[in-house]
Amino acid sequence: FLEISGRQLETMPVNLPSLVEQQAIGSFFSHLDDLITLHQRKLELLRNIKKSLLDKMFV
C-alpha cells in the first residue's frame, strides 16, 4: 500500500484558519451547543407535561 513518510509530511503545506477565525468558529459551536441543551430541556419539560396530562385524563 502507499504510504507517506515523515519527511514527505514535513514538506506538505497545511492550511489553517487564522486565530480570529478559529475563535469565531469555536464561539459559533459553543452557542450551538447551548441552544441544543436549551431545546433538550424544553423537550423534556414538554414530555413531562404530556405524561402528567395523560395520567390525569385516564384516571
Residue frames as qw, qx, qy, qz and C-alpha x, y, z in Angstrom:
[[0.000, 0.889, 0.457, 0.000, 0.00, 0.00, 0.00],
 [0.341, 0.642, -0.054, 0.684, 1.08, 3.58, -0.45],
 [0.545, -0.651, -0.359, 0.388, 2.42, 5.48, 2.48],
 [0.153, 0.905, -0.074, 0.391, 3.61, 8.96, 3.31],
 [0.694, -0.038, -0.414, 0.588, 6.93, 9.23, 5.06],
 [0.361, -0.761, -0.293, 0.453, 7.63, 11.69, 7.82],
 [0.326, -0.284, 0.278, 0.858, 9.92, 13.66, 5.54],
 [0.037, 0.387, 0.640, 0.663, 7.22, 13.95, 2.89],
 [0.279, -0.761, -0.586, 0.009, 4.72, 15.01, 5.51],
 [0.398, -0.576, -0.120, 0.704, 7.04, 17.74, 6.81],
 [0.192, -0.100, 0.401, 0.890, 7.14, 19.36, 3.36],
 [0.027, -0.564, -0.733, -0.380, 3.37, 19.38, 2.82],
 [0.096, -0.243, 0.130, -0.957, 1.63, 22.71, 3.39],
 [0.167, -0.488, -0.833, 0.199, -1.19, 22.72, 5.91],
 [0.106, -0.462, -0.203, -0.857, -3.90, 25.37, 5.58],
 [0.281, -0.454, -0.718, 0.446, -5.28, 26.54, 8.91],
 [0.049, -0.865, -0.344, -0.361, -7.76, 29.34, 9.56],
 [0.159, 0.543, -0.347, 0.748, -6.47, 32.41, 11.35],
 [0.193, -0.124, -0.771, 0.593, -6.70, 32.56, 15.13],
 [0.339, 0.135, 0.180, -0.914, -9.58, 35.05, 14.90],
 [0.650, 0.071, -0.485, -0.580, -11.47, 32.72, 12.57],
 [0.469, -0.031, -0.865, 0.177, -10.76, 29.72, 14.82],
 [0.021, 0.141, 0.610, -0.780, -12.17, 31.67, 17.79],
 [0.504, 0.130, -0.088, -0.849, -15.26, 32.65, 15.77],
 [0.632, 0.031, -0.714, -0.300, -15.83, 29.01, 14.79],
 [0.322, -0.079, -0.827, 0.455, -15.40, 27.91, 18.42],
 [0.217, 0.136, 0.364, -0.896, -17.82, 30.58, 19.59],
 [0.588, 0.079, -0.385, -0.707, -20.38, 29.52, 16.97],
 [0.617, -0.051, -0.782, -0.073, -20.25, 25.87, 18.05],
 [0.143, -0.087, -0.706, 0.688, -20.36, 26.81, 21.73],
 [0.408, 0.118, 0.118, -0.897, -23.52, 28.83, 21.08],
 [0.652, 0.061, -0.581, -0.484, -24.94, 25.92, 19.08],
 [0.420, -0.050, -0.858, 0.290, -24.25, 23.54, 21.99],
 [0.106, 0.121, 0.516, -0.841, -26.06, 25.92, 24.35],
 [0.559, 0.112, -0.181, -0.801, -29.08, 26.03, 22.03],
 [0.609, 0.017, -0.770, -0.188, -29.18, 22.24, 21.78],
 [0.240, -0.097, -0.795, 0.549, -29.08, 21.94, 25.59],
 [0.297, 0.126, 0.254, -0.912, -31.84, 24.53, 25.95],
 [0.647, 0.095, -0.383, -0.652, -34.09, 22.72, 23.47],
 [0.504, -0.008, -0.860, 0.079, -33.40, 19.36, 25.09],
 [0.020, -0.130, -0.672, 0.729, -34.54, 20.78, 28.44],
 [0.476, 0.158, 0.008, -0.865, -37.68, 22.25, 26.85],
 [0.624, 0.080, -0.670, -0.394, -38.43, 18.92, 25.18],
 [0.343, -0.071, -0.869, 0.350, -38.05, 17.06, 28.47],
 [0.196, 0.161, 0.445, -0.859, -40.36, 19.56, 30.19],
 [0.588, 0.155, -0.252, -0.753, -42.99, 19.13, 27.47],
 [0.550, 0.031, -0.827, -0.114, -42.73, 15.35, 27.71],
 [0.140, -0.123, -0.783, 0.594, -43.30, 15.57, 31.46],
 [0.382, 0.187, 0.179, -0.887, -46.32, 17.83, 30.96],
 [0.611, 0.122, -0.560, -0.546, -47.72, 15.45, 28.35],
 [0.425, -0.034, -0.889, 0.167, -47.27, 12.48, 30.66],
 [0.053, 0.159, 0.612, -0.773, -48.92, 14.32, 33.54],
 [0.500, 0.190, -0.058, -0.843, -51.90, 15.39, 31.40],
 [0.602, 0.080, -0.716, -0.345, -52.35, 11.88, 30.03],
 [0.259, -0.078, -0.868, 0.417, -52.28, 10.47, 33.55],
 [0.235, 0.213, 0.424, -0.849, -54.97, 12.93, 34.63],
 [0.528, 0.162, -0.383, -0.740, -57.09, 12.18, 31.56],
 [0.697, 0.011, -0.676, -0.239, -57.29, 8.45, 32.18],
 [0.026, 0.147, -0.789, 0.596, -57.74, 8.34, 35.96]]
